[in-house]
Amino acid sequence: MSDTLRDQLLGLGFKAPAKPTSRDERRPRPGERGQDRRGPRPGGGKADARSKPGAGGGNDPARPGKSAGKPGGQGARKPRPPQGDIDLAKAYAIRAQREKDERIEAERKKQEEARLRREARAKLEAFLKDKALNIAEADIARHFEYGGKIKRIHVDAAQLQALNAGELGVVQLNGRYLLVTAAVLAEAEAIFPAAVALRVDPDAPAGDDPYADPRYQVPDDLVW
């Protein structure tokens, strides 16, 4: 301010302000007492938010962490089964797959065998066409065992003698029993061995074929 105004104020009774000494300069000003001369604390002197309960820290039981309640976190992971259980389950799976493969292979073989039998029967049927020697008027029953059961074919006396001598034979085809020559019987066996119903070995003992004698009587209660 100007000296005139200063003089006027002094004249009115105002005192001039005292000049601050070096000691006063070091004293804290009003309102500054209690402040840290080293400067404000980091964060503006505010208390650490993590130390307050409910501030979002991991220590607050009311607010669990990210991994506690969210699926996919560490808290949601299922415990791994023991190694022994894994190996046992693997062994069961391998055995089940092997059994399945065996069933499939067995079924494949079964179907293949059935196909071969059908083809062999068809070939045998074509081969035996017009080669059967059966006589409709034949009245001698020649019994023989085939497929675990006793079967019979009607022949005449000459055919019976030739049959027992091994010169003739019997072939089964489509449920019928056909009388054929020994040569035809051999070829039929090469085509389909299971079709050979009767082949007599003339050198075999008579007791080996009890049905060779036409006088042999079959029990009446025998199931054909």
Contacts in CASP RR format, 6 or more apart in sequence:
PFRMAT RR
TARGET T0000
AUTHOR 0000-0000-0000
METHOD contacts of the structure
MODEL  1
MSDTLRDQLLGLGFKAPAKPTSRDERRPRPGERGQDRRGPRPGGGKADAR
SKPGAGGGNDPARPGKSAGKPGGQGARKPRPPQGDIDLAKAYAIRAQREK
DERIEAERKKQEEARLRREARAKLEAFLKDKALNIAEADIARHFEYGGKI
KRIHVDAAQLQALNAGELGVVQLNGRYLLVTAAVLAEAEAIFPAAVALRV
DPDAPAGDDPYADPRYQVPDDLVW
6 16 0 8 1.000
10 16 0 8 1.000
28 34 0 8 1.000
28 35 0 8 1.000
49 55 0 8 1.000
49 56 0 8 1.000
50 56 0 8 1.000
50 57 0 8 1.000
53 60 0 8 1.000
54 60 0 8 1.000
54 62 0 8 1.000
54 63 0 8 1.000
56 63 0 8 1.000
57 63 0 8 1.000
57 65 0 8 1.000
58 64 0 8 1.000
58 65 0 8 1.000
66 73 0 8 1.000
67 73 0 8 1.000
67 74 0 8 1.000
67 75 0 8 1.000
67 76 0 8 1.000
68 75 0 8 1.000
69 75 0 8 1.000
69 76 0 8 1.000
70 76 0 8 1.000
117 192 0 8 1.000
117 194 0 8 1.000
120 191 0 8 1.000
120 192 0 8 1.000
121 173 0 8 1.000
121 174 0 8 1.000
121 192 0 8 1.000
121 195 0 8 1.000
123 191 0 8 1.000
123 192 0 8 1.000
124 171 0 8 1.000
124 173 0 8 1.000
124 188 0 8 1.000
124 191 0 8 1.000
124 192 0 8 1.000
124 195 0 8 1.000
125 173 0 8 1.000
125 174 0 8 1.000
127 187 0 8 1.000
127 188 0 8 1.000
127 191 0 8 1.000
128 171 0 8 1.000
128 173 0 8 1.000
128 178 0 8 1.000
128 180 0 8 1.000
128 184 0 8 1.000
128 188 0 8 1.000
131 178 0 8 1.000
131 180 0 8 1.000
131 181 0 8 1.000
131 184 0 8 1.000
132 178 0 8 1.000
132 179 0 8 1.000
132 180 0 8 1.000
133 159 0 8 1.000
133 168 0 8 1.000
133 178 0 8 1.000
133 179 0 8 1.000
133 180 0 8 1.000
133 181 0 8 1.000
134 153 0 8 1.000
134 154 0 8 1.000
134 178 0 8 1.000
134 179 0 8 1.000
135 154 0 8 1.000
135 155 0 8 1.000
135 156 0 8 1.000
135 159 0 8 1.000
137 156 0 8 1.000
138 154 0 8 1.000
138 155 0 8 1.000
138 156 0 8 1.000
138 159 0 8 1.000
139 154 0 8 1.000
139 156 0 8 1.000
140 154 0 8 1.000
140 155 0 8 1.000
140 156 0 8 1.000
140 157 0 8 1.000
140 159 0 8 1.000
140 160 0 8 1.000
140 214 0 8 1.000
141 152 0 8 1.000
141 153 0 8 1.000
141 154 0 8 1.000
141 214 0 8 1.000
142 152 0 8 1.000
142 153 0 8 1.000
142 154 0 8 1.000
142 155 0 8 1.000
142 160 0 8 1.000
142 163 0 8 1.000
142 198 0 8 1.000
142 211 0 8 1.000
142 214 0 8 1.000
143 150 0 8 1.000
143 151 0 8 1.000
143 152 0 8 1.000
143 211 0 8 1.000
143 216 0 8 1.000
143 218 0 8 1.000
144 150 0 8 1.000
144 151 0 8 1.000
144 152 0 8 1.000
144 153 0 8 1.000
144 170 0 8 1.000
144 197 0 8 1.000
144 198 0 8 1.000
144 209 0 8 1.000
144 211 0 8 1.000
145 151 0 8 1.000
145 211 0 8 1.000
146 172 0 8 1.000
146 197 0 8 1.000
146 198 0 8 1.000
149 224 0 8 1.000
150 211 0 8 1.000
150 218 0 8 1.000
150 222 0 8 1.000
150 224 0 8 1.000
151 177 0 8 1.000
151 197 0 8 1.000
151 224 0 8 1.000
152 177 0 8 1.000
153 170 0 8 1.000
153 177 0 8 1.000
153 179 0 8 1.000
153 198 0 8 1.000
155 163 0 8 1.000
155 179 0 8 1.000
159 168 0 8 1.000
159 179 0 8 1.000
160 214 0 8 1.000
162 168 0 8 1.000
163 169 0 8 1.000
163 170 0 8 1.000
163 179 0 8 1.000
163 198 0 8 1.000
163 200 0 8 1.000
164 200 0 8 1.000
164 202 0 8 1.000
164 209 0 8 1.000
164 212 0 8 1.000
165 200 0 8 1.000
165 202 0 8 1.000
166 182 0 8 1.000
166 199 0 8 1.000
166 200 0 8 1.000
166 201 0 8 1.000
166 202 0 8 1.000
167 181 0 8 1.000
167 182 0 8 1.000
168 179 0 8 1.000
168 180 0 8 1.000
168 181 0 8 1.000
168 182 0 8 1.000
168 185 0 8 1.000
169 179 0 8 1.000
169 180 0 8 1.000
169 181 0 8 1.000
169 182 0 8 1.000
169 185 0 8 1.000
169 197 0 8 1.000
169 198 0 8 1.000
169 199 0 8 1.000
169 200 0 8 1.000
170 177 0 8 1.000
170 178 0 8 1.000
170 179 0 8 1.000
170 180 0 8 1.000
170 185 0 8 1.000
170 196 0 8 1.000
170 197 0 8 1.000
170 198 0 8 1.000
170 199 0 8 1.000
171 177 0 8 1.000
171 178 0 8 1.000
171 180 0 8 1.000
171 184 0 8 1.000
171 185 0 8 1.000
171 188 0 8 1.000
171 195 0 8 1.000
171 196 0 8 1.000
171 197 0 8 1.000
172 178 0 8 1.000
172 195 0 8 1.000
172 196 0 8 1.000
172 197 0 8 1.000
173 195 0 8 1.000
177 197 0 8 1.000
177 198 0 8 1.000
180 188 0 8 1.000
185 196 0 8 1.000
185 199 0 8 1.000
188 195 0 8 1.000
188 196 0 8 1.000
189 195 0 8 1.000
189 196 0 8 1.000
200 209 0 8 1.000
200 212 0 8 1.000
201 208 0 8 1.000
206 212 0 8 1.000
210 216 0 8 1.000
END
